[in-house]
Amino acid sequence: MGIQGTIVGVMKDFHMSSFHEEIEPMIMGFNPEYFWEINVKIRSDNIPETLSAVEKTFKKFIPDYPFNYTFLDEDIDALYRGEEQTGKIIRTFSVIAILIACLGLFGLAAFAAEKRTKEIGIRKVLGATSPSIMLLLSSEFTKWVLLANVIAWPVSYYAMNRWLQGFAYRTNIGIRAFILGSIFSFAVALITVSYQAVKSAVSDPVGSLRYE
């Protein structure tokens, strides 16, 4: 570019843009006659008054140019605003999906308990304990939750990996996130069906076997 100067120091790599882009070579120079931005560190206790003082100083030295300003935290936030909006959408639909799944599990648990009312009564008459009845009803749903996790793991890994491909610098997808997700799904399923399981386990078997 025809610019000559003396190298006075070398800095460590740092980002001038978002993590979507790789760090590129950059030269920082100082020329008082050629600049268009000034970075000012201010306190946050009285921002309007501080901005007014900065504007007066700016107009004093450069009266022919408009005073425009931005905040660094807002500029950084704008770099990842798309990811934040995507995260909010995913969280919202995840909550809706969990609620729908819980309603479905609750209905299936009620249907299974009603269908096996006489079987549960016979088991209790023959000495089955309440915990064993609860385990019997809950185990029917754990296998479906396990199957759902087997299907969800590769799909989630593929989707997360595709999303991370958009970043030049990204984290690795570990097994811990999938294990925690599986534990959470099992916990939600057990909590959802526990009401029907407990209700069936503590019910009086006489009523279900009265007409047998």
C-alpha positions in Angstrom: 0.0 0.0 0.0 3.0 2.3 0.0 2.8 3.0 3.8 6.0 2.9 5.7 6.6 3.0 9.4 8.4 1.5 12.4 7.0 -1.6 14.1 6.8 -0.8 17.8 5.1 -3.9 19.1 3.3 -7.1 18.3 -0.1 -8.0 19.9 -1.7 -11.3 20.5 -4.5 -12.3 18.1 -7.9 -10.8 19.0 -11.3 -10.6 17.3 -12.4 -7.5 15.5 -15.6 -9.2 14.3 -17.8 -12.1 15.4 -16.7 -15.7 15.9 -18.2 -16.5 12.6 -15.1 -15.2 10.9 -11.5 -16.2 11.4 -8.9 -13.8 12.8 -7.0 -12.1 9.9 -3.7 -10.2 9.8 -4.1 -6.6 10.8 -1.9 -3.6 11.1 -2.8 -0.8 13.5 -1.2 2.6 12.9 -1.4 6.0 14.4 -1.9 9.1 12.3 -3.5 12.1 14.0 -4.5 13.6 10.7 -6.4 10.5 9.5 -9.0 9.1 11.9 -12.8 8.9 12.1 -13.5 7.1 15.4 -12.6 7.7 19.0 -13.1 5.1 21.7 -14.1 6.6 25.1 -14.5 4.7 28.3 -17.2 6.2 30.4 -18.9 5.4 33.7 -22.5 4.1 33.6 -23.9 6.1 36.5 -24.9 9.2 34.5 -24.7 8.4 30.8 -26.8 11.3 29.4 -24.7 13.9 31.1 -21.5 12.2 30.1 -22.6 12.0 26.5 -23.5 15.7 26.5 -20.0 16.6 27.8 -18.4 14.4 25.2 -20.4 16.0 22.5 -19.5 19.5 23.6 -15.8 18.5 23.5 -16.2 16.9 20.1 -18.0 20.0 18.7 -15.2 22.2 20.1 -12.5 20.5 18.0 -14.5 19.2 15.0 -17.5 21.5 14.6 -18.2 20.6 10.9 -18.9 16.9 11.5 -22.0 15.3 13.1 -21.6 13.7 16.5 -22.6 10.0 16.2 -22.0 7.4 18.9 -22.6 3.8 19.6 -22.0 1.6 22.7 -19.5 -1.2 22.4 -21.8 -3.7 24.3 -24.6 -3.0 21.8 -22.2 -3.5 18.9 -21.1 -6.8 20.3 -24.7 -7.8 21.0 -25.6 -7.1 17.4 -23.0 -9.6 16.2 -24.9 -12.4 17.9 -28.4 -11.1 17.8 -29.4 -13.8 15.2 -28.2 -16.6 17.6 -30.0 -15.0 20.5 -33.3 -14.8 18.6 -32.8 -18.4 17.4 -32.2 -19.5 20.9 -35.4 -17.8 22.2 -37.4 -19.5 19.4 -35.9 -22.9 20.2 -36.5 -22.5 24.0 -40.1 -21.5 23.4 -40.9 -24.4 21.1 -39.0 -26.8 23.4 -41.2 -25.8 26.3 -44.4 -26.2 24.2 -43.1 -29.6 23.0 -42.4 -30.7 26.6 -45.9 -29.6 27.7 -47.5 -31.5 24.8 -45.4 -34.6 25.5 -46.3 -34.5 29.2 -50.0 -34.2 28.4 -49.6 -37.2 26.1 -47.8 -39.2 28.7 -50.3 -38.4 31.3 -53.2 -39.5 29.1 -51.3 -42.8 28.2 -50.6 -43.4 31.9 -54.3 -42.9 32.8 -55.4 -45.2 29.9 -52.9 -47.9 30.9 -53.9 -47.7 34.5 -57.6 -48.0 33.6 -56.9 -50.8 31.2 -55.0 -52.8 33.8 -57.2 -52.0 36.8 -58.2 -55.6 37.4 -54.7 -56.9 36.8 -53.4 -54.5 39.4 -56.1 -55.6 41.8 -55.2 -59.2 41.4 -51.5 -58.5 41.9 -52.3 -56.6 45.1 -54.5 -59.4 46.4 -51.6 -61.8 45.7 -49.2 -59.7 47.7 -47.8 -57.2 45.3 -46.6 -54.0 47.1 -47.3 -50.5 46.1 -43.7 -49.8 45.0 -43.8 -52.8 42.7 -47.1 -51.7 41.2 -45.6 -48.2 40.6 -42.5 -49.8 39.0 -44.7 -52.0 36.8 -46.6 -49.0 35.4 -43.6 -46.7 35.1 -41.4 -49.3 33.3 -43.8 -49.4 30.4 -43.0 -45.8 29.6 -39.3 -45.8 30.2 -38.6 -48.0 27.2 -40.4 -45.5 25.0 -38.4 -42.7 26.5 -35.2 -44.7 25.9 -36.2 -45.3 22.3 -36.9 -41.6 21.9 -33.4 -40.8 23.2 -31.8 -43.3 20.8 -33.5 -41.5 17.9 -32.9 -38.0 19.2 -29.2 -38.3 19.9 -28.0 -38.6 16.3 -30.5 -36.0 15.1 -29.5 -33.5 17.8 -25.8 -34.1 17.1 -26.3 -33.5 13.4 -28.3 -30.3 13.9 -25.9 -28.9 16.5 -22.9 -29.8 14.4 -24.4 -28.1 11.4 -25.1 -24.9 13.4 -21.6 -24.9 14.8 -20.1 -25.1 11.3 -21.1 -21.5 10.9 -18.5 -20.4 13.4 -14.8 -20.2 12.7 -14.0 -20.9 16.4 -16.4 -23.3 18.1 -16.6 -25.8 20.9 -16.8 -29.5 20.6 -20.1 -31.4 21.2 -19.5 -33.7 24.2 -21.4 -36.7 25.4 -22.3 -34.9 28.7 -25.0 -32.8 27.1 -26.8 -35.8 25.7 -26.5 -37.7 29.0 -28.0 -34.7 30.9 -30.8 -34.4 28.3 -31.6 -38.1 28.7 -31.7 -37.8 32.5 -34.0 -34.8 32.2 -36.3 -36.6 29.8 -36.5 -39.7 32.1 -37.2 -37.4 35.1 -40.0 -35.5 33.3 -41.5 -38.8 32.1 -41.4 -40.4 35.6 -42.9 -37.2 37.2 -45.7 -37.1 34.6 -46.8 -40.8 35.1 -46.1 -40.9 38.8 -49.5 -39.5 39.7 -51.4 -42.3 37.9 -48.9 -44.9 39.1 -49.3 -43.8 42.8 -53.1 -43.6 42.4 -53.2 -47.2 41.0 -50.8 -48.5 43.6 -52.7 -47.3 46.6 -56.2 -48.0 45.3 -58.4 -50.6 47.0 -58.4 -53.9 45.0 -61.8 -54.8 46.3 -63.6 -52.3 44.1 -61.9 -53.5 40.9 -62.5 -57.2 41.7 -66.1 -56.9 43.1 -67.8 -58.1 40.0 -65.2 -60.7 39.0 
